[in-house]
């Protein structure tokens, strides 16, 4: 009982300190996860030593990793993975291979480590942090951008490779024959697990979630989802693969099921709490005294690792057709060393492949890169955005082919719906889209399009915006929306531009940038439902339209108030008779 009480007290201390660190980081306009990591440094064994049950806290923190990767799997479905399949598989494997090869060659050529130790070190450095990148992308609104999707695609391939790497590591301390056998066995396990996961995701998971949903109990649904996630994670660990990979695969199983959004909504609060615990546990591994004692060496290693990974990732990203700004963002986002590298470093030390001194250097270097990377990604993203926005229009010949047309930037679900409705009424359309998958759909529907980035001067010039009737921007990430909006207004200042805001926090900012109308899908769904219900209550259609127009003119702000102050007094017949 006393031990259990100590654990509860330690958890409260960790979470409270993480809250304080997160608030401090937020006040300094930095990602909260930096505050979580620093909180772990303060209360960890090398800091104030305020935590006595460190092992138990770290064990619970692993649950945070499991939930983070499970949520990532739910959000990053197989359909999204196919969008960036080329760079995810080709780019991810190429990046890992180059990083491992260059690291092994460098350390063995200088005589610092043996070739096998160099391979282990290269494997540790090749991994980037899915958790840190995911948090950073979410906080900067770039999760749905092409750069964000490419980044997450490469990270997923890295996470999938962790299980294979852990299976091969023991053989590195034996003969080359054992290495081949271990690699073959790991591939067989991975292939068998993949086939089983596909079968379970197709025929097992949907009926289970449907059964849980029919119970009409939030608690039972959440418990069932958690058991599924943890159960698959533990099963993959028993197979000799990584539990983290199992958690991600469990999320992917649910991603394309109709209950995916409901699952994510239930799991997110737990994920955030245990995620903070996980980042704080990373901070507990940091030994400030060791870092200070080896400050020049660790600073050099941090610079070498981050610059080296950046120089590997950027050309690889460019090789798959991404622009320089996107490649730079991907390079910055993947320049840190991942949290799974702690697991590989621990396994490598236990097998005698790397020394204790190298292990401590790896831990210190990894921790510093995890601290620096979110700030770097945020800073470089803002810098690139300002640089692109500050650019002057290129001197290009405007194509006069398009006139009296509606320009739709982005052919996602909303763009498709708008295009279908306008085309049905004989309207002239021009689609601006750079995703080849989306362009294939445009071709099948025989719509007019320009392939390319809607934020590009050349594409916007060719769209002949000065002769357009209106422009609709449905791009999913804020940075691209802002750049597209500003450049469109520079080319055609009086053009009517309707923007679909991905988050409600962006509405006022987009109006200030010059958007004619800013639409938010969730609010519009609420207005549509309310309009239908008011019609059923007998409210005149003209009055409903007037009230909805007032709400839109107030930028949906009245929907956040206790009373919608812009609404006209309504006394529907059915309500008055009931009173």
Buried (B, 14 or more C-beta within 10 A) or exposed (E): EEEEEBBEBBBEBBBEBBBBBBEBBBEEEBBBBBBBBBBBBBBBBBBEEBBBBBEBBBEBBBBBBBBBBBBBBBBBBBEBBEBBEBBBBBBBBBBBEBBBBBBBEBBBEEEEBBEBBBBBBBBBBBBBBBBBBBBBBEBBBBBBBBBBBBBBBBBBBBBBBBBBBBBBBBBBBEEEEBBEEBBEBBEEBBEEBEEBBBEBBEEBBBEBBEEBBEEEEEEBBBEBBBEBBBEBBBBBBEBBBBBBBBBBBBBBBBBBBEBBEBBBEBBBEBBBBBBBBBBBBBBBBBBBEBBEEBEEEBBEBBBEBBEBBBBBBBEBBBBBEBBEBBBBBBBBBBBBBBBBBBBBBBBBBEBEBBEEEBBBBBBBBBBBBBBBBBBBBBEBBEEBBEEBBEEEEEEEEBEEEBEEBBBBBBBBEBBBEBBEEBBEEEBBBBBBBBBEEBBEBBEEBEBEBBBBBBBBBEBBBBBBBBBBEBBBBBBBBBBBBBBBBBBBBBBBEEBBBBBBBBEBEBBBBBBEBBBBBBBBBEBBEBBEEBBEEBEEEEBEEEEBEEBBEBBBEBBBBBBEEEEBEBBEEBEBEEEEEEE
